[in-house]
């Protein structure tokens, strides 16, 4: 329990989307992890499916820190894109008037759910100069070109483009095609060149342009994450995370841009993608009318810690099905687990002494948790382990068979485990009572 980086012989293993392999985690710099997690597009508020992604990224960061790593994490706000600009134009308001309330709500909802965030979250609008710098490099190296007022990226100029997704380039069209929207609906690949710079603004968005060395315009979505990453984390990272949607276009675009601009490979050592939350068998979407937000559930009497527990339980690579009944069942299970945790760490009397099997059970409590988490952060398995290991320890305490030294050790182990899970104790960060814990370390 609580091994250092040096004596962790087994090590943490992650399923890397690049290659779809289970790999032992090794950071580029010993004891340090550079981690980029795709943030919110703040033209509209995130739903609970988005928060499943943010919660798993939180669990991963916390477990890396549990294992002794110093995590440099960057998460971004996308505020300059077709959707946000058109919505601000439609309402006749400034971009900040549209995006600031969403950003503030996101921070508040993350705090309630116990999600650690860096103190500063950079926005696309604050890294325009870095986007221009990268585009100039891409133009100079022949990876990008001008077409009219816009600038496009040629994917075929990059070796093994689409390798993250596993894209088959065999049926790539012979004629040049250009895709100039920031995003496209549906799970489809745009087989052609993607836009980096909008020099010709969409109707109604002319006021949201910058005057730059590239001319007037704005950075496209496809250059915004690379600009934020290169400014705040450098040319390479250890881990890049996002929802499974990012496997269509977005992450391969980021990968191609970063490697083409910097000449360094690989841009990211490990890619982690989190599966959807389904409602009635379907992914949440506004068009289906099945989108749920956290406060929709709080208004039904559920707590933030209930939602956290429901969304982190199971295995992040598998889809989960949401219903109010499932969330209620998760709440009951969580309450039972919290009763066990409270019973396990309750004070013991001076006459109590440990029975012969207590020390081994305490040791297994920690080692089983680490074994589950080392196997690609299988939180569901870790929770089942707690449910199995805690009852006999609570019984031992009640029978006076848990001595003071072992009781203190058990408390330390459970407290450390909850620095990762954040659901066990009444005063845990998932209830928002330790407010300082909601804002984690980070450089951006």
C-alpha positions as CSV (number, residue, x, y, z in Angstrom):
1,X,0.0,0.0,0.0
2,X,1.3,3.5,-0.9
3,X,4.4,2.3,-2.8
4,X,6.7,5.0,-4.1
5,X,7.6,5.4,-7.8
6,X,10.8,3.5,-7.1
7,X,9.3,0.4,-5.4
8,X,6.2,0.1,-7.6
9,X,7.4,-3.0,-9.4
10,X,4.1,-3.8,-11.0
11,X,3.3,-0.3,-12.1
12,X,0.3,1.4,-13.6
13,X,-0.9,0.0,-16.9
14,X,-3.1,2.0,-19.3
15,X,-5.0,0.9,-22.4
16,X,-3.5,3.2,-25.0
17,X,-5.9,4.1,-27.8
18,X,-2.9,4.4,-30.0
19,X,-2.5,0.7,-30.9
20,X,-5.3,-0.4,-28.7
21,X,-2.8,-2.0,-26.3
22,X,-2.4,-2.3,-22.6
23,X,0.9,-0.7,-21.8
24,X,2.9,0.0,-18.7
25,X,2.8,3.7,-17.9
26,X,6.2,5.5,-18.2
27,X,6.3,9.2,-18.2
28,X,8.9,11.2,-20.2
29,X,10.4,12.7,-17.1
30,X,10.7,10.7,-14.0
31,X,8.1,11.6,-11.4
32,X,6.4,14.2,-13.6
33,X,3.4,13.8,-15.9
34,X,2.3,16.3,-18.6
35,X,-1.4,15.8,-19.2
36,X,-3.8,17.5,-21.6
37,X,-7.5,17.0,-21.2
38,X,-10.0,18.4,-23.8
39,X,-12.2,20.9,-22.0
40,X,-15.6,22.4,-22.5
41,X,-16.9,24.3,-25.6
42,X,-18.4,27.1,-23.6
43,X,-21.1,28.2,-26.0
44,X,-23.3,25.8,-24.1
45,X,-23.2,24.0,-20.8
46,X,-21.8,20.5,-20.4
47,X,-24.2,17.6,-19.7
48,X,-23.7,14.5,-17.5
49,X,-22.1,12.6,-20.4
50,X,-19.5,15.3,-20.6
51,X,-19.0,15.1,-16.9
52,X,-18.3,11.4,-17.1
53,X,-15.3,12.3,-19.2
54,X,-14.1,15.1,-16.8
55,X,-14.6,12.8,-13.8
56,X,-12.5,10.0,-15.2
57,X,-9.7,12.5,-16.1
58,X,-10.0,13.6,-12.5
59,X,-9.7,10.1,-11.2
60,X,-6.6,9.5,-13.4
61,X,-4.9,12.7,-12.2
62,X,-5.7,11.8,-8.6
63,X,-4.4,8.3,-8.9
64,X,-1.2,9.5,-10.6
65,X,-0.7,11.8,-7.7
66,X,-1.5,9.0,-5.3
67,X,1.3,7.1,-6.9
68,X,3.7,9.9,-6.3
69,X,3.7,11.8,-9.6
70,X,3.6,15.5,-10.0
71,X,1.0,16.2,-12.6
72,X,1.1,19.2,-14.9
73,X,-2.4,19.2,-16.3
74,X,-3.9,21.6,-18.8
75,X,-7.6,21.8,-19.7
76,X,-9.0,24.3,-22.1
77,X,-12.1,26.4,-22.8
78,X,-13.1,26.5,-26.5
79,X,-14.7,29.9,-26.9
80,X,-13.9,30.8,-30.5
81,X,-15.7,28.5,-32.9
82,X,-18.5,28.7,-35.5
83,X,-21.2,27.7,-33.0
84,X,-20.3,30.2,-30.3
85,X,-19.8,33.1,-32.7
86,X,-23.0,32.5,-34.6
87,X,-24.9,32.2,-31.3
88,X,-23.4,35.4,-29.9
89,X,-24.2,37.1,-33.3
90,X,-27.8,35.8,-33.2
91,X,-28.3,37.3,-29.7
92,X,-26.5,40.5,-30.5
93,X,-24.1,40.2,-27.6
94,X,-20.3,40.1,-27.1
95,X,-18.6,36.7,-27.1
96,X,-17.7,37.0,-23.3
97,X,-21.3,37.7,-22.5
98,X,-22.1,34.3,-24.0
99,X,-19.2,32.3,-22.7
100,X,-18.4,33.7,-19.3
101,X,-21.6,32.4,-17.6
102,X,-21.0,28.9,-19.0
103,X,-17.4,28.9,-17.8
104,X,-18.5,30.0,-14.3
105,X,-21.2,27.3,-14.2
106,X,-18.6,24.7,-15.3
107,X,-16.3,25.6,-12.5
108,X,-19.1,25.5,-10.0
109,X,-20.3,22.1,-11.2
110,X,-16.8,20.7,-11.2
111,X,-16.3,21.9,-7.6
112,X,-19.6,20.3,-6.5
113,X,-18.5,17.0,-8.2
114,X,-15.1,17.1,-6.6
115,X,-13.3,17.5,-10.0
116,X,-9.8,19.1,-9.6
117,X,-9.1,21.9,-12.0
118,X,-6.0,23.9,-12.6
119,X,-6.2,27.4,-11.2
120,X,-6.2,28.9,-14.7
121,X,-8.0,27.5,-17.7
122,X,-6.8,29.1,-21.0
123,X,-9.3,30.0,-23.7
124,X,-8.9,29.8,-27.4
125,X,-9.3,33.5,-27.6
126,X,-6.2,34.0,-25.4
127,X,-3.8,31.9,-27.6
128,X,-4.4,33.4,-31.0
129,X,-0.7,34.5,-31.3
130,X,0.4,31.0,-30.6
131,X,-2.0,29.7,-33.3
132,X,-0.6,32.1,-35.8
133,X,3.0,31.0,-34.9
134,X,2.1,27.3,-35.5
135,X,0.3,28.1,-38.8
136,X,3.4,30.0,-40.0
137,X,5.5,27.0,-39.3
138,X,3.1,24.7,-41.1
139,X,3.1,27.0,-44.1
140,X,6.9,27.1,-44.2
141,X,7.1,23.2,-44.0
142,X,4.5,22.7,-46.8
143,X,1.9,21.1,-44.5
144,X,-0.5,24.1,-44.9
145,X,-1.5,26.3,-47.8
146,X,-3.6,29.3,-48.5
147,X,-6.9,29.0,-50.5
148,X,-8.5,32.4,-50.9
149,X,-8.4,34.1,-47.5
150,X,-8.4,30.8,-45.6
151,X,-5.5,28.4,-44.7
152,X,-5.9,24.7,-44.9
153,X,-3.9,21.7,-43.6
154,X,-3.1,18.9,-46.0
155,X,-3.4,15.6,-44.0
156,X,-1.6,13.6,-46.7
157,X,1.6,15.6,-46.1
158,X,1.9,13.8,-42.8
159,X,3.2,10.2,-42.5
160,X,0.6,7.8,-41.1
161,X,-2.2,10.4,-40.9
162,X,-5.2,9.0,-39.0
163,X,-3.2,6.3,-37.2
164,X,-4.9,7.1,-33.8
165,X,-8.3,6.2,-35.2
166,X,-7.0,3.6,-37.6
167,X,-8.1,5.5,-40.7
168,X,-7.9,3.6,-44.0
169,X,-6.4,6.1,-46.5
170,X,-6.9,3.7,-49.4
171,X,-10.1,5.3,-50.5
172,X,-8.9,8.9,-50.0
173,X,-10.3,11.0,-52.9
174,X,-7.9,11.8,-55.7
175,X,-9.2,15.3,-56.1
176,X,-8.5,17.9,-53.5
177,X,-11.4,18.6,-51.1
178,X,-11.6,21.3,-48.5
179,X,-13.6,21.4,-45.3
180,X,-13.9,24.8,-43.8
181,X,-16.3,24.4,-40.9
182,X,-15.0,24.1,-37.4
183,X,-17.1,21.1,-36.7
184,X,-19.4,18.8,-38.6
185,X,-22.3,16.8,-37.3
186,X,-22.3,13.0,-36.9
187,X,-19.5,10.4,-36.6
188,X,-18.0,10.8,-40.0
189,X,-14.6,11.4,-41.4
190,X,-14.0,14.4,-43.7
191,X,-11.7,13.0,-46.3
192,X,-9.9,16.1,-47.4
193,X,-8.1,19.1,-46.1
194,X,-9.2,20.8,-42.9
195,X,-9.2,24.5,-42.1
196,X,-6.7,26.1,-39.8
197,X,-7.4,29.8,-40.3
198,X,-10.7,31.5,-41.1
199,X,-9.7,34.5,-43.2
200,X,-13.2,34.8,-44.7
201,X,-15.6,35.2,-41.8
202,X,-19.0,33.6,-41.7
203,X,-21.9,36.1,-42.2
204,X,-22.6,37.9,-38.9
205,X,-19.2,37.0,-37.3
206,X,-17.0,39.7,-38.8
207,X,-16.6,41.4,-35.4
208,X,-14.9,38.3,-34.0
209,X,-11.8,38.5,-36.0
210,X,-8.2,39.5,-35.2
211,X,-5.6,41.4,-37.2
212,X,-2.5,39.2,-37.4
213,X,0.6,38.5,-39.5
214,X,-1.6,36.1,-41.4
215,X,-4.1,38.8,-42.2
216,X,-7.5,39.4,-40.6
217,X,-9.3,36.4,-39.4
218,X,-9.5,33.9,-36.5
219,X,-8.0,30.5,-35.7
220,X,-10.1,27.5,-36.6
221,X,-11.0,24.9,-34.0
222,X,-8.4,22.5,-35.5
223,X,-5.5,24.7,-34.5
224,X,-6.8,25.9,-31.1
225,X,-5.9,22.9,-28.9
226,X,-2.4,22.6,-30.4
227,X,-1.9,26.3,-29.7
228,X,-3.0,25.9,-26.1
229,X,-0.9,22.8,-25.6
230,X,2.3,24.2,-27.2
231,X,2.0,27.4,-25.1
232,X,1.3,25.7,-21.7
233,X,2.7,22.2,-21.9
234,X,5.3,22.3,-24.7
235,X,5.7,20.2,-27.9
236,X,5.0,16.8,-26.2
237,X,2.8,15.4,-23.5
238,X,2.6,12.1,-21.7
239,X,-1.2,11.7,-21.7
240,X,-4.0,13.2,-23.9
241,X,-7.5,12.5,-22.8
242,X,-11.0,13.1,-24.1
243,X,-14.4,11.6,-24.8
244,X,-14.7,8.9,-27.4
245,X,-16.2,11.4,-29.8
246,X,-12.7,13.0,-30.1
247,X,-11.6,9.9,-32.0
248,X,-13.5,11.2,-35.1
249,X,-11.3,13.8,-36.7
250,X,-10.4,15.9,-33.7
251,X,-7.6,14.0,-32.0
252,X,-6.0,12.9,-35.2
253,X,-6.1,16.5,-36.4
254,X,-4.4,17.6,-33.2
255,X,-1.8,14.9,-33.5
256,X,-1.0,15.7,-37.1
257,X,-0.7,19.5,-36.5
258,X,1.5,19.1,-33.4
259,X,3.9,16.7,-35.0
260,X,4.1,18.5,-38.3
261,X,4.7,21.9,-36.6
262,X,7.2,20.7,-34.0
263,X,8.9,17.8,-35.8
264,X,8.7,15.8,-32.5
265,X,7.2,12.3,-32.3
266,X,5.2,11.1,-30.6
267,X,3.2,14.1,-29.6
268,X,1.5,12.1,-26.8
269,X,2.7,8.8,-25.4
270,X,-0.7,7.7,-24.2
271,X,-4.2,8.4,-25.5
272,X,-7.2,7.8,-23.2
273,X,-10.8,7.9,-24.5
274,X,-13.9,7.7,-22.2
275,X,-17.1,6.1,-23.4
276,X,-20.6,7.6,-23.6
277,X,-23.4,7.8,-21.1
278,X,-26.6,6.4,-22.8
279,X,-30.2,7.3,-22.1
280,X,-32.7,4.7,-23.4
281,X,-29.9,3.2,-25.4
282,X,-29.0,6.5,-27.2
283,X,-26.2,9.0,-26.8
284,X,-27.4,12.3,-25.3
285,X,-28.1,15.0,-27.8
286,X,-30.2,18.1,-28.0
287,X,-31.9,16.8,-31.2
288,X,-33.2,13.8,-29.3
289,X,-34.3,15.9,-26.4
290,X,-32.6,13.5,-23.9
291,X,-29.9,15.8,-22.5
292,X,-29.5,15.8,-18.7
293,X,-27.6,18.4,-16.7
294,X,-26.3,17.9,-13.1
295,X,-28.9,20.3,-11.6
296,X,-31.7,18.3,-13.3
297,X,-30.8,15.5,-11.0
298,X,-30.1,17.6,-7.9
299,X,-33.6,19.0,-8.2
300,X,-34.8,15.4,-7.9
301,X,-33.1,15.0,-4.6
302,X,-29.8,13.5,-5.7
303,X,-26.5,14.8,-4.3
304,X,-23.4,15.7,-6.3
305,X,-21.6,12.8,-4.5
306,X,-24.3,10.4,-5.8
307,X,-23.7,11.6,-9.4
308,X,-19.9,11.4,-8.9
309,X,-20.2,7.8,-7.6
310,X,-22.5,6.7,-10.4
311,X,-20.3,8.2,-13.2
312,X,-17.0,6.9,-11.9
313,X,-18.3,3.4,-11.1
314,X,-17.6,0.6,-13.6
315,X,-15.0,0.8,-16.4
316,X,-14.5,4.0,-18.3
317,X,-14.0,2.3,-21.6
318,X,-17.5,0.8,-21.5
319,X,-20.7,2.8,-22.1
320,X,-23.0,3.2,-19.1
321,X,-26.8,3.4,-19.2
322,X,-28.4,6.1,-17.2
323,X,-31.8,6.2,-15.6
324,X,-33.2,7.7,-12.4
325,X,-33.6,4.2,-11.0
326,X,-30.0,3.3,-11.7
327,X,-28.9,6.5,-10.0
328,X,-31.1,5.8,-7.0
329,X,-29.6,2.3,-6.7
330,X,-26.1,3.8,-6.9
331,X,-27.0,6.2,-4.1
332,X,-28.2,3.3,-1.8
333,X,-25.0,1.4,-2.6
334,X,-22.9,4.5,-1.8
335,X,-24.6,5.2,1.4
336,X,-24.0,1.6,2.5
337,X,-20.3,1.9,1.6
338,X,-20.0,5.2,3.5
339,X,-21.5,3.5,6.6
340,X,-18.9,0.8,6.3
341,X,-16.1,3.4,5.9
342,X,-17.3,5.3,8.9
343,X,-17.5,2.2,11.0
344,X,-14.0,1.1,9.9
345,X,-12.4,4.3,11.1
346,X,-14.4,4.8,14.3
347,X,-12.3,5.1,17.5
348,X,-11.4,1.9,19.3
349,X,-11.2,1.4,23.0
350,X,-7.9,1.2,25.0
351,X,-8.4,-2.4,25.7
352,X,-8.8,-3.4,22.1
353,X,-6.2,-5.6,20.5
354,X,-5.9,-6.9,17.0
355,X,-6.9,-10.4,16.1
356,X,-4.5,-12.6,14.0
357,X,-6.1,-11.9,10.6
358,X,-6.6,-8.1,11.0
359,X,-3.3,-6.9,9.7
360,X,-3.5,-9.1,6.6
361,X,-7.0,-7.8,5.9
362,X,-5.9,-4.2,6.2
363,X,-2.9,-4.9,3.9
364,X,-5.2,-6.5,1.3
365,X,-7.6,-3.5,1.5
366,X,-4.8,-1.3,0.1
367,X,-3.2,-3.8,-2.2
368,X,-6.5,-4.8,-3.8
369,X,-7.4,-1.1,-4.4
370,X,-4.0,-0.5,-6.1
371,X,-4.3,-3.7,-8.2
372,X,-7.6,-2.6,-9.6
373,X,-6.4,1.0,-10.2
374,X,-3.1,-0.2,-11.7
375,X,-5.1,-2.2,-14.3
376,X,-6.2,0.8,-16.4
377,X,-8.0,2.6,-13.5
378,X,-10.8,0.1,-13.0
379,X,-12.7,2.0,-10.4
380,X,-15.7,-0.4,-10.4
381,X,-13.4,-3.2,-9.4
382,X,-11.8,-1.0,-6.7
383,X,-15.2,-0.2,-5.3
384,X,-16.2,-3.9,-5.2
385,X,-13.0,-4.6,-3.4
386,X,-13.9,-2.1,-0.7
387,X,-17.4,-3.5,-0.3
388,X,-15.9,-7.0,0.2
389,X,-13.0,-6.1,2.5
390,X,-14.6,-3.5,4.8
391,X,-17.3,-5.6,6.5
392,X,-15.0,-8.0,8.4
393,X,-12.8,-5.1,9.5
394,X,-15.9,-3.3,10.8
395,X,-16.9,-6.5,12.6
396,X,-13.4,-6.8,14.1
397,X,-13.6,-3.3,15.5
398,X,-17.0,-4.0,17.0
399,X,-15.6,-7.2,18.7
400,X,-12.6,-5.3,20.1
401,X,-10.3,-7.2,17.7
402,X,-8.9,-4.1,16.1
403,X,-6.0,-2.5,18.0
404,X,-5.1,1.1,18.1
405,X,-2.1,0.8,15.8
406,X,-4.0,-1.2,13.2
407,X,-6.9,1.2,13.5
408,X,-4.7,4.1,12.8
409,X,-3.2,2.3,9.8
410,X,-6.7,1.4,8.5
411,X,-7.7,5.1,8.7
412,X,-4.6,6.2,6.8
413,X,-5.2,3.7,4.0
414,X,-8.9,4.6,3.6
415,X,-8.1,8.3,3.7
416,X,-5.5,7.9,1.0
417,X,-7.9,5.8,-1.1
418,X,-10.5,8.5,-0.8
419,X,-8.1,11.1,-2.2
420,X,-8.7,9.3,-5.4
421,X,-12.3,8.2,-5.2
422,X,-13.7,11.2,-3.2
423,X,-16.9,9.5,-2.1
424,X,-16.3,7.7,1.2
425,X,-16.4,10.3,3.9
426,X,-19.0,12.9,4.9
427,X,-16.3,15.7,4.9
428,X,-14.8,14.5,1.6
429,X,-14.1,16.8,-1.3
430,X,-17.0,15.4,-3.3
431,X,-19.4,17.2,-1.0
432,X,-17.7,20.5,-1.6
433,X,-16.8,21.0,2.1
434,X,-13.0,21.0,1.5
435,X,-13.2,23.7,-1.1
436,X,-9.4,23.9,-1.5
437,X,-9.4,20.4,-2.8
438,X,-11.5,21.3,-5.8
439,X,-8.7,23.3,-7.4
440,X,-5.8,21.1,-8.2
441,X,-2.3,21.8,-9.2
442,X,-1.6,22.8,-12.8
443,X,0.2,25.3,-14.9
444,X,-2.7,26.5,-16.9
